């Protein structure tokens, strides 16, 4: 799995507005280093997709900025226009 595929999987399958995910958990799921996941999450944060609830905490807890349902509705409206 390359970087963009992993980031897409994190965004679509692991980030939630209701349940947090941690860097160690994602590193284990994807069998990569924690620094790799941190880089992915920081990228997703810069794109407005992810947010870290406790940036100075250990472990950091990451959430989706908006729910997948909201995003799907936005895409459906965009396609209809």
PyMOL commands that set and color helices and strands:
alter all, ss='L'
color gray80, all
select helices_A, chain A and resi 3-14+23-30+34-46+68-80
alter helices_A, ss='H'
color red, helices_A
select strands_A, chain A and resi 21-22+50-52+61-64
alter strands_A, ss='S'
color yellow, strands_A
deselect
rebuild
show_as cartoon
